[in-house]
């Protein structure tokens, strides 16, 4: 099942952003360059405040010679301080901006224990039951978050 793509125009001129959701393992592994993790702790969603941007879903870029699951584990720790968690791959997604497409995998994490927040790019985390209004990627993250919640509820 491939969901109907969402097509949005940003407020920055004529830049078009297209977000598509794809079934798990439908994108070749070497094309997956991002991992994002919709994470819950104590029945609340974790949002990260980036020091240089705004609120974000935990996640980031895959490093050379790293598999995408290890990317998700590393990013979840670096951006939330998660020490103990269960991680489940949910689906793949693509983002096309002005004819350039990148791919990533979305994970769901149930975090049992949070440790200290490492001193990387995250200023703080918040446990919320809503999507923050100030987002780093406002045309992408709400779509990904809602799709992740739907697919999480299916297992």
OpenMM code with the backbone's topology and positions (N, CA, C; nanometers):
from openmm import Vec3, app, unit

residues = "UNK UNK UNK UNK UNK UNK UNK UNK UNK UNK UNK UNK UNK UNK UNK UNK UNK UNK UNK UNK UNK UNK UNK UNK UNK UNK UNK UNK UNK UNK UNK UNK UNK UNK UNK UNK UNK UNK UNK UNK UNK UNK UNK UNK UNK UNK UNK UNK UNK UNK UNK UNK UNK UNK UNK UNK UNK UNK UNK UNK UNK UNK UNK UNK UNK UNK UNK UNK UNK UNK UNK UNK UNK UNK UNK UNK UNK UNK UNK UNK UNK UNK UNK UNK UNK UNK UNK UNK UNK UNK UNK UNK UNK UNK UNK UNK UNK UNK UNK UNK UNK UNK UNK UNK UNK UNK UNK UNK UNK UNK UNK UNK UNK UNK UNK UNK UNK UNK UNK UNK UNK UNK UNK UNK UNK UNK UNK UNK UNK UNK UNK UNK UNK UNK UNK UNK UNK UNK UNK UNK UNK UNK UNK UNK UNK UNK UNK UNK UNK UNK UNK UNK UNK UNK UNK".split()
positions = [
    Vec3(0.0844, -0.1178, 0.0000),
    Vec3(0.0000, 0.0000, 0.0000),
    Vec3(0.0888, 0.1238, 0.0000),
    Vec3(0.0698, 0.2103, -0.0944),
    Vec3(0.1375, 0.3397, -0.0959),
    Vec3(0.0305, 0.4454, -0.0786),
    Vec3(0.0484, 0.5313, 0.0196),
    Vec3(-0.0499, 0.6359, 0.0462),
    Vec3(-0.0429, 0.7429, -0.0616),
    Vec3(-0.1528, 0.8114, -0.0818),
    Vec3(-0.1572, 0.9219, -0.1761),
    Vec3(-0.0614, 1.0295, -0.1284),
    Vec3(0.0248, 1.0801, -0.2186),
    Vec3(0.1205, 1.1819, -0.1748),
    Vec3(0.0521, 1.3106, -0.1333),
    Vec3(0.1134, 1.3760, -0.0378),
    Vec3(0.0687, 1.5080, 0.0043),
    Vec3(0.1553, 1.6088, -0.0699),
    Vec3(0.0968, 1.7066, -0.1338),
    Vec3(0.1727, 1.8081, -0.2056),
    Vec3(0.1419, 1.9429, -0.1434),
    Vec3(0.2467, 2.0125, -0.1021),
    Vec3(0.2302, 2.1399, -0.0336),
    Vec3(0.3229, 2.2439, -0.0936),
    Vec3(0.2817, 2.3672, -0.0914),
    Vec3(0.3668, 2.4786, -0.1319),
    Vec3(0.4078, 2.5521, -0.0047),
    Vec3(0.5376, 2.5719, 0.0128),
    Vec3(0.5835, 2.6435, 0.1316),
    Vec3(0.5632, 2.7928, 0.1135),
    Vec3(0.5902, 2.8675, 0.2182),
    Vec3(0.5812, 3.0135, 0.2131),
    Vec3(0.7057, 3.0762, 0.1521),
    Vec3(0.7991, 2.9953, 0.1063),
    Vec3(0.9258, 3.0468, 0.0534),
    Vec3(0.9238, 3.0423, -0.0993),
    Vec3(0.8480, 3.1300, -0.1600),
    Vec3(0.8451, 3.1385, -0.3057),
    Vec3(0.7749, 3.0211, -0.3692),
    Vec3(0.8334, 2.9693, -0.4753),
    Vec3(0.7709, 2.8619, -0.5522),
    Vec3(0.8251, 2.7243, -0.5173),
    Vec3(0.8820, 2.7085, -0.4015),
    Vec3(0.9393, 2.5803, -0.3617),
    Vec3(0.8279, 2.4818, -0.3297),
    Vec3(0.8212, 2.3726, -0.4044),
    Vec3(0.7187, 2.2719, -0.3811),
    Vec3(0.7785, 2.1550, -0.3026),
    Vec3(0.7060, 2.1111, -0.2018),
    Vec3(0.7472, 1.9964, -0.1217),
    Vec3(0.6434, 1.8871, -0.1400),
    Vec3(0.6900, 1.7686, -0.1802),
    Vec3(0.6017, 1.6532, -0.1937),
    Vec3(0.6477, 1.5464, -0.0946),
    Vec3(0.5566, 1.4994, -0.0107),
    Vec3(0.5859, 1.3953, 0.0875),
    Vec3(0.5053, 1.2718, 0.0497),
    Vec3(0.5731, 1.1570, 0.0387),
    Vec3(0.5055, 1.0300, 0.0094),
    Vec3(0.5417, 0.9287, 0.1169),
    Vec3(0.4466, 0.8409, 0.1470),
    Vec3(0.4700, 0.7319, 0.2397),
    Vec3(0.4724, 0.6018, 0.1608),
    Vec3(0.5650, 0.5128, 0.1979),
    Vec3(0.5852, 0.3868, 0.1274),
    Vec3(0.5874, 0.2735, 0.2296),
    Vec3(0.5488, 0.1542, 0.1839),
    Vec3(0.5545, 0.0378, 0.2715),
    Vec3(0.6974, 0.0122, 0.3185),
    Vec3(0.7071, -0.0497, 0.4338),
    Vec3(0.8359, -0.0877, 0.4905),
    Vec3(0.9106, -0.1778, 0.3923),
    Vec3(1.0385, -0.1549, 0.3761),
    Vec3(1.1274, -0.2321, 0.2887),
    Vec3(1.0959, -0.2187, 0.1400),
    Vec3(1.0212, -0.1168, 0.1017),
    Vec3(0.9914, -0.0966, -0.0405),
    Vec3(1.0937, -0.0056, -0.1092),
    Vec3(1.1780, 0.0598, -0.0322),
    Vec3(1.2839, 0.1454, -0.0854),
    Vec3(1.4171, 0.0732, -0.0640),
    Vec3(1.5021, 0.0728, -0.1658),
    Vec3(1.6328, 0.0082, -0.1532),
    Vec3(1.7092, 0.0679, -0.0348),
    Vec3(1.7705, -0.0203, 0.0438),
    Vec3(1.8359, 0.0210, 0.1678),
    Vec3(1.9366, 0.1338, 0.1478),
    Vec3(2.0171, 0.1273, 0.0438),
    Vec3(2.1218, 0.2284, 0.0246),
    Vec3(2.0648, 0.3675, -0.0039),
    Vec3(1.9362, 0.3756, -0.0388),
    Vec3(1.8726, 0.5053, -0.0642),
    Vec3(1.8212, 0.5717, 0.0635),
    Vec3(1.8115, 0.4952, 0.1722),
    Vec3(1.7601, 0.5485, 0.2986),
    Vec3(1.8692, 0.6316, 0.3657),
    Vec3(1.8507, 0.7628, 0.3698),
    Vec3(1.9535, 0.8511, 0.4252),
    Vec3(1.9141, 0.9139, 0.5583),
    Vec3(1.7890, 0.8980, 0.5991),
    Vec3(1.7404, 0.9564, 0.7239),
    Vec3(1.6653, 0.8513, 0.8052),
    Vec3(1.6703, 0.8653, 0.9362),
    Vec3(1.5850, 0.7890, 1.0272),
    Vec3(1.5165, 0.8897, 1.1187),
    Vec3(1.3865, 0.8764, 1.1326),
    Vec3(1.3106, 0.9596, 1.2266),
    Vec3(1.2335, 0.8660, 1.3182),
    Vec3(1.2222, 0.9044, 1.4442),
    Vec3(1.1635, 0.8168, 1.5448),
    Vec3(1.0518, 0.8891, 1.6181),
    Vec3(0.9297, 0.8428, 1.6000),
    Vec3(0.8165, 0.8938, 1.6777),
    Vec3(0.8198, 0.8160, 1.8086),
    Vec3(0.8541, 0.8850, 1.9164),
    Vec3(0.8852, 0.8185, 2.0424),
    Vec3(0.7876, 0.8584, 2.1522),
    Vec3(0.7473, 0.7581, 2.2307),
    Vec3(0.6597, 0.7812, 2.3460),
    Vec3(0.7331, 0.7442, 2.4742),
    Vec3(0.7032, 0.8200, 2.5781),
    Vec3(0.7518, 0.7913, 2.7128),
    Vec3(0.6384, 0.8276, 2.8078),
    Vec3(0.5966, 0.7309, 2.8878),
    Vec3(0.4861, 0.7528, 2.9818),
    Vec3(0.3611, 0.8050, 2.9096),
    Vec3(0.3315, 0.7439, 2.7949),
    Vec3(0.2120, 0.7747, 2.7138),
    Vec3(0.2094, 0.9170, 2.6588),
    Vec3(0.3248, 0.9815, 2.6518),
    Vec3(0.3359, 1.1153, 2.5928),
    Vec3(0.4400, 1.1091, 2.4808),
    Vec3(0.4218, 1.1935, 2.3804),
    Vec3(0.5147, 1.1988, 2.2675),
    Vec3(0.6340, 1.2876, 2.3017),
    Vec3(0.7519, 1.2443, 2.2589),
    Vec3(0.8737, 1.3217, 2.2829),
    Vec3(0.9024, 1.4100, 2.1618),
    Vec3(0.9187, 1.5386, 2.1887),
    Vec3(0.9594, 1.6363, 2.0876),
    Vec3(1.0898, 1.6990, 2.1334),
    Vec3(1.1802, 1.7232, 2.0384),
    Vec3(1.3132, 1.7761, 2.0668),
    Vec3(1.3233, 1.9200, 2.0189),
    Vec3(1.3772, 2.0069, 2.1038),
    Vec3(1.4008, 2.1472, 2.0658),
    Vec3(1.5456, 2.1584, 2.0184),
    Vec3(1.5623, 2.1731, 1.8871),
    Vec3(1.6950, 2.1884, 1.8284),
    Vec3(1.7528, 2.3236, 1.8691),
    Vec3(1.8800, 2.3266, 1.9050),
    Vec3(1.9438, 2.4511, 1.9497),
    Vec3(1.9415, 2.5598, 1.8429),
    Vec3(1.9440, 2.5214, 1.7158),
    Vec3(1.9514, 2.6181, 1.6063),
    Vec3(1.8219, 2.6342, 1.5282),
    Vec3(1.7212, 2.5527, 1.5584),
    Vec3(1.5972, 2.5590, 1.4817),
    Vec3(1.4798, 2.5656, 1.5790),
    Vec3(1.3867, 2.4715, 1.5634),
    Vec3(1.2665, 2.4697, 1.6472),
    Vec3(1.2438, 2.3256, 1.6932),
    Vec3(1.1172, 2.2879, 1.7152),
    Vec3(1.0823, 2.1540, 1.7633),
    Vec3(1.0898, 2.0536, 1.6495),
    Vec3(1.1309, 1.9302, 1.6841),
    Vec3(1.1499, 1.8253, 1.5842),
    Vec3(1.1154, 1.6892, 1.6417),
    Vec3(1.0805, 1.5977, 1.5511),
    Vec3(1.0756, 1.4559, 1.5832),
    Vec3(1.2211, 1.4105, 1.5954),
    Vec3(1.2558, 1.3271, 1.6940),
    Vec3(1.3939, 1.2795, 1.7016),
    Vec3(1.4346, 1.2097, 1.5712),
    Vec3(1.5561, 1.2326, 1.5280),
    Vec3(1.6040, 1.1662, 1.4069),
    Vec3(1.7191, 1.2397, 1.3445),
    Vec3(1.7719, 1.1808, 1.2378),
    Vec3(1.8824, 1.2456, 1.1695),
    Vec3(1.9389, 1.1629, 1.0572),
    Vec3(2.0522, 1.2080, 1.0076),
    Vec3(2.1171, 1.1485, 0.8911),
    Vec3(2.1912, 1.0196, 0.9249),
    Vec3(2.1864, 0.9293, 0.8300),
    Vec3(2.2606, 0.8045, 0.8368),
    Vec3(2.4086, 0.8340, 0.8112),
    Vec3(2.4953, 0.7751, 0.8915),
    Vec3(2.6394, 0.7924, 0.8741),
    Vec3(2.6933, 0.6855, 0.7791),
    Vec3(2.8093, 0.7100, 0.7170),
    Vec3(2.8681, 0.6098, 0.6267),
    Vec3(2.8874, 0.4761, 0.6980),
    Vec3(2.8572, 0.3682, 0.6289),
    Vec3(2.8715, 0.2305, 0.6789),
    Vec3(2.7822, 0.1996, 0.7988),
    Vec3(2.6775, 0.2757, 0.8197),
    Vec3(2.5835, 0.2529, 0.9300),
    Vec3(2.4540, 0.1985, 0.8706),
    Vec3(2.3964, 0.0953, 0.9344),
    Vec3(2.2656, 0.0511, 0.8851),
    Vec3(2.1582, 0.1422, 0.9445),
    Vec3(2.0432, 0.1439, 0.8811),
    Vec3(1.9399, 0.2423, 0.9173),
    Vec3(1.8843, 0.2179, 1.0581),
    Vec3(1.8829, 0.0931, 1.1042),
    Vec3(1.8397, 0.0648, 1.2414),
    Vec3(1.9383, 0.1255, 1.3415),
    Vec3(2.0671, 0.1110, 1.3144),
    Vec3(2.1676, 0.1714, 1.4025),
    Vec3(2.1591, 0.3238, 1.4006),
    Vec3(2.1248, 0.3812, 1.2849),
    Vec3(2.1029, 0.5258, 1.2772),
    Vec3(1.9919, 0.5661, 1.3727),
    Vec3(1.8812, 0.4918, 1.3691),
    Vec3(1.7670, 0.5232, 1.4557),
    Vec3(1.8050, 0.5123, 1.6034),
    Vec3(1.8750, 0.4068, 1.6402),
    Vec3(1.9169, 0.3894, 1.7801),
    Vec3(2.0084, 0.5032, 1.8249),
    Vec3(2.1059, 0.5366, 1.7407),
    Vec3(2.2009, 0.6426, 1.7744),
    Vec3(2.1304, 0.7771, 1.7877),
    Vec3(2.0471, 0.8094, 1.6901),
    Vec3(1.9772, 0.9380, 1.6930),
    Vec3(1.8806, 0.9471, 1.8110),
    Vec3(1.8129, 0.8371, 1.8432),
    Vec3(1.7203, 0.8395, 1.9567),
    Vec3(1.7957, 0.8710, 2.0857),
    Vec3(1.9119, 0.8081, 2.1037),
    Vec3(1.9925, 0.8383, 2.2225),
    Vec3(2.0437, 0.9823, 2.2185),
    Vec3(2.1046, 1.0228, 2.1063),
    Vec3(2.1653, 1.1558, 2.0977),
    Vec3(2.0639, 1.2681, 2.1176),
    Vec3(1.9405, 1.2461, 2.0723),
    Vec3(1.8426, 1.3549, 2.0749),
    Vec3(1.7453, 1.3495, 2.1916),
    Vec3(1.7410, 1.2364, 2.2636),
    Vec3(1.6481, 1.2274, 2.3768),
    Vec3(1.7140, 1.1802, 2.5063),
    Vec3(1.8303, 1.1177, 2.4969),
    Vec3(1.8913, 1.0576, 2.6145),
    Vec3(1.8315, 0.9221, 2.6487),
    Vec3(1.7536, 0.8636, 2.5569),
    Vec3(1.6893, 0.7342, 2.5820),
    Vec3(1.7936, 0.6280, 2.6151),
    Vec3(1.7726, 0.5589, 2.7275),
    Vec3(1.8646, 0.4540, 2.7708),
    Vec3(1.8067, 0.3155, 2.7467),
    Vec3(1.6770, 0.3027, 2.7690),
    Vec3(1.6107, 0.1734, 2.7506),
    Vec3(1.4854, 0.1967, 2.6675),
    Vec3(1.4748, 0.1229, 2.5551),
    Vec3(1.3614, 0.1449, 2.4645),
    Vec3(1.3400, 0.0248, 2.3735),
    Vec3(1.2191, 0.0164, 2.3203),
    Vec3(1.1848, -0.0802, 2.2160),
    Vec3(1.1616, -0.0007, 2.0888),
    Vec3(1.2234, -0.0454, 1.9806),
    Vec3(1.2201, 0.0278, 1.8546),
    Vec3(1.1585, -0.0601, 1.7465),
    Vec3(1.0622, -0.0061, 1.6726),
    Vec3(0.9942, -0.0790, 1.5658),
    Vec3(0.9936, 0.0052, 1.4390),
    Vec3(1.0371, -0.0543, 1.3276),
    Vec3(1.0302, 0.0148, 1.1988),
    Vec3(0.8844, 0.0165, 1.1526),
    Vec3(0.8362, 0.1330, 1.1058),
    Vec3(0.6966, 0.1474, 1.0641),
    Vec3(0.6790, 0.1555, 0.9132),
    Vec3(0.7509, 0.2462, 0.8485),
    Vec3(0.7349, 0.2676, 0.7041),
    Vec3(0.8496, 0.3527, 0.6516),
    Vec3(0.8560, 0.3610, 0.5204),
    Vec3(0.9510, 0.4506, 0.4560),
    Vec3(0.8776, 0.5738, 0.4058),
    Vec3(0.9532, 0.6791, 0.3814),
    Vec3(0.8942, 0.8018, 0.3276),
    Vec3(0.9932, 0.8676, 0.2326),
    Vec3(0.9390, 0.9517, 0.1471),
    Vec3(1.0254, 1.0303, 0.0594),
    Vec3(0.9806, 1.1750, 0.0650),
    Vec3(1.0770, 1.2631, 0.0511),
    Vec3(1.0509, 1.4066, 0.0453),
    Vec3(1.1170, 1.4578, -0.0822),
    Vec3(1.0360, 1.5204, -0.1668),
    Vec3(1.0878, 1.5800, -0.2895),
    Vec3(1.0732, 1.7306, -0.2785),
    Vec3(1.1850, 1.7988, -0.2925),
    Vec3(1.1865, 1.9453, -0.2911),
    Vec3(1.2529, 1.9892, -0.4211),
    Vec3(1.1750, 2.0570, -0.5041),
    Vec3(1.2276, 2.1056, -0.6330),
    Vec3(1.3007, 1.9962, -0.7108),
    Vec3(1.2343, 1.8821, -0.7288),
    Vec3(1.2843, 1.7698, -0.8093),
    Vec3(1.4011, 1.6930, -0.7476),
    Vec3(1.4359, 1.7189, -0.6232),
    Vec3(1.5380, 1.6409, -0.5535),
    Vec3(1.4676, 1.5586, -0.4460),
    Vec3(1.4812, 1.4250, -0.4560),
    Vec3(1.4109, 1.3343, -0.3649),
    Vec3(1.5089, 1.2670, -0.2700),
    Vec3(1.4733, 1.2661, -0.1417),
    Vec3(1.5484, 1.1924, -0.0407),
    Vec3(1.4535, 1.0935, 0.0257),
    Vec3(1.5108, 0.9859, 0.0806),
    Vec3(1.4316, 0.8794, 0.1411),
    Vec3(1.4752, 0.8563, 0.2854),
    Vec3(1.3811, 0.8126, 0.3665),
    Vec3(1.4108, 0.7790, 0.5044),
    Vec3(1.3184, 0.6709, 0.5554),
    Vec3(1.3459, 0.6245, 0.6758),
    Vec3(1.2604, 0.5251, 0.7424),
    Vec3(1.2096, 0.5864, 0.8716),
    Vec3(1.0824, 0.5625, 0.8982),
    Vec3(1.0181, 0.6087, 1.0211),
    Vec3(1.0073, 0.4908, 1.1174),
    Vec3(1.0456, 0.5166, 1.2404),
    Vec3(1.0394, 0.4173, 1.3471),
    Vec3(0.9446, 0.4664, 1.4564),
    Vec3(0.8979, 0.3714, 1.5359),
    Vec3(0.8240, 0.4022, 1.6586),
    Vec3(0.9084, 0.3502, 1.7746),
    Vec3(0.9203, 0.4291, 1.8804),
    Vec3(0.9938, 0.3861, 1.9998),
    Vec3(0.9066, 0.4024, 2.1230),
    Vec3(0.9066, 0.2996, 2.2035),
    Vec3(0.8475, 0.3043, 2.3372),
    Vec3(0.9667, 0.3134, 2.4318),
    Vec3(0.9838, 0.4286, 2.4946),
    Vec3(1.1002, 0.4513, 2.5809),
    Vec3(1.0624, 0.4214, 2.7253),
    Vec3(1.1359, 0.3280, 2.7854),
    Vec3(1.1127, 0.2942, 2.9259),
    Vec3(1.1946, 0.3829, 3.0191),
    Vec3(1.3165, 0.4213, 2.9750),
    Vec3(1.4023, 0.4999, 3.0637),
    Vec3(1.4766, 0.6075, 2.9853),
    Vec3(1.4667, 0.7294, 3.0356),
    Vec3(1.5419, 0.8418, 2.9802),
    Vec3(1.6589, 0.8733, 3.0727),
    Vec3(1.7746, 0.8972, 3.0132),
    Vec3(1.8909, 0.9416, 3.0891),
    Vec3(1.9129, 1.0900, 3.0656),
    Vec3(2.0314, 1.1355, 3.0979),
    Vec3(2.0664, 1.2753, 3.0724),
    Vec3(2.0710, 1.3005, 2.9224),
    Vec3(2.0327, 1.4189, 2.8828),
    Vec3(2.0361, 1.4582, 2.7425),
    Vec3(2.1809, 1.4878, 2.7028),
    Vec3(2.2346, 1.4137, 2.6046),
    Vec3(2.3716, 1.4425, 2.5597),
    Vec3(2.3820, 1.5850, 2.5050),
    Vec3(2.5011, 1.6409, 2.5101),
    Vec3(2.5188, 1.7800, 2.4665),
    Vec3(2.5553, 1.7858, 2.3183),
    Vec3(2.4590, 1.7501, 2.2341),
    Vec3(2.4763, 1.7600, 2.0897),
    Vec3(2.3947, 1.8793, 2.0425),
    Vec3(2.3061, 1.8586, 1.9442),
    Vec3(2.2326, 1.9718, 1.8874),
    Vec3(2.0964, 1.9976, 1.9517),
    Vec3(2.0569, 1.9174, 2.0503),
    Vec3(1.9254, 1.9337, 2.1124),
    Vec3(1.9377, 2.0143, 2.2413),
    Vec3(1.8563, 2.1184, 2.2514),
    Vec3(1.8546, 2.2066, 2.3688),
    Vec3(1.7785, 2.1432, 2.4846),
    Vec3(1.6617, 2.0838, 2.4526),
    Vec3(1.5780, 2.0205, 2.5548),
    Vec3(1.4759, 1.9320, 2.4858),
    Vec3(1.4108, 1.8460, 2.5642),
    Vec3(1.2997, 1.7666, 2.5133),
    Vec3(1.1759, 1.7986, 2.5953),
    Vec3(1.0614, 1.7752, 2.5363),
    Vec3(0.9333, 1.7923, 2.6056),
    Vec3(0.8471, 1.6704, 2.5780),
    Vec3(0.7703, 1.6305, 2.6777),
    Vec3(0.6705, 1.5253, 2.6619),
    Vec3(0.5374, 1.5947, 2.6378),
    Vec3(0.4780, 1.5709, 2.5213),
    Vec3(0.3562, 1.6414, 2.4811),
    Vec3(0.2537, 1.5440, 2.4260),
    Vec3(0.1274, 1.5838, 2.4299),
    Vec3(0.0240, 1.5043, 2.3636),
    Vec3(-0.0285, 1.5750, 2.2392),
    Vec3(0.0402, 1.6819, 2.1974),
    Vec3(0.0051, 1.7564, 2.0768),
    Vec3(0.1320, 1.7827, 1.9955),
    Vec3(0.1129, 1.8239, 1.8712),
    Vec3(0.2258, 1.8649, 1.7876),
    Vec3(0.2572, 2.0101, 1.8206),
    Vec3(0.3828, 2.0424, 1.8507),
    Vec3(0.4171, 2.1823, 1.8794),
    Vec3(0.3874, 2.2722, 1.7586),
    Vec3(0.3619, 2.3991, 1.7852),
    Vec3(0.3317, 2.4913, 1.6754),
    Vec3(0.4579, 2.5393, 1.6048),
    Vec3(0.5668, 2.5512, 1.6764),
    Vec3(0.6937, 2.5971, 1.6174),
    Vec3(0.7770, 2.4748, 1.5788),
    Vec3(0.7718, 2.4358, 1.4511),
    Vec3(0.8428, 2.3176, 1.4034),
    Vec3(0.9571, 2.3556, 1.3100),
    Vec3(1.0642, 2.2764, 1.3131),
    Vec3(1.1749, 2.2980, 1.2199),
    Vec3(1.1337, 2.2686, 1.0762),
    Vec3(1.0467, 2.1692, 1.0584),
    Vec3(1.0032, 2.1271, 0.9253),
    Vec3(0.8505, 2.1186, 0.9229),
    Vec3(0.7821, 2.2330, 0.9244),
    Vec3(0.6366, 2.2350, 0.9422),
    Vec3(0.5563, 2.1757, 0.8271),
    Vec3(0.6152, 2.1592, 0.7114),
    Vec3(0.5442, 2.1011, 0.5979),
    Vec3(0.5649, 1.9506, 0.5888),
    Vec3(0.6510, 1.8964, 0.6736),
    Vec3(0.6835, 1.7535, 0.6683),
    Vec3(0.6459, 1.6822, 0.7978),
    Vec3(0.6906, 1.7341, 0.9117),
    Vec3(0.6764, 1.6625, 1.0386),
    Vec3(0.5325, 1.6317, 1.0797),
    Vec3(0.4365, 1.7226, 1.0648),
    Vec3(0.2996, 1.6858, 1.1032),
    Vec3(0.2443, 1.5689, 1.0215),
    Vec3(0.2773, 1.5635, 0.8921),
    Vec3(0.2319, 1.4530, 0.8075),
    Vec3(0.2937, 1.3215, 0.8519),
    Vec3(0.4241, 1.3222, 0.8748),
    Vec3(0.4952, 1.2022, 0.9187),
    Vec3(0.4430, 1.1565, 1.0543),
    Vec3(0.4243, 1.2487, 1.1458),
    Vec3(0.3773, 1.2159, 1.2801),
    Vec3(0.2387, 1.1510, 1.2759),
    Vec3(0.1464, 1.2083, 1.1999),
    Vec3(0.0107, 1.1520, 1.1911),
    Vec3(0.0121, 1.0138, 1.1270),
    Vec3(0.0916, 0.9957, 1.0225),
    Vec3(0.1012, 0.8642, 0.9581),
    Vec3(0.1617, 0.7619, 1.0536),
    Vec3(0.2617, 0.8017, 1.1295),
    Vec3(0.3237, 0.7110, 1.2265),
    Vec3(0.2238, 0.6692, 1.3341),
    Vec3(0.1433, 0.7637, 1.3821),
    Vec3(0.0422, 0.7287, 1.4832),
    Vec3(-0.0573, 0.6283, 1.4264),
    Vec3(-0.1005, 0.6482, 1.3024),
    Vec3(-0.1946, 0.5536, 1.2391),
    Vec3(-0.1335, 0.4151, 1.2286),
    Vec3(-0.0116, 0.4089, 1.1783),
    Vec3(0.0521, 0.2787, 1.1567),
    Vec3(0.0914, 0.2131, 1.2885),
    Vec3(0.1261, 0.2911, 1.3894),
    Vec3(0.1566, 0.2347, 1.5210),
    Vec3(0.0350, 0.1658, 1.5788),
    Vec3(-0.0811, 0.2247, 1.5568),
    Vec3(-0.2046, 0.1670, 1.6096),
    Vec3(-0.2451, 0.0390, 1.5386),
    Vec3(-0.1809, 0.0078, 1.4258),
    Vec3(-0.2170, -0.1128, 1.3513),
    Vec3(-0.1403, -0.2364, 1.3979),
    Vec3(-0.0465, -0.2211, 1.4926),
    Vec3(0.0237, -0.3409, 1.5425),
    Vec3(0.0014, -0.3608, 1.6889),
] * unit.nanometer
topology = app.Topology()
chain = topology.addChain("A")
for resn in residues:
    res = topology.addResidue(resn, chain)
    for name in ("N", "CA", "C"):
        topology.addAtom(name, app.Element.getBySymbol(name[0]), res)
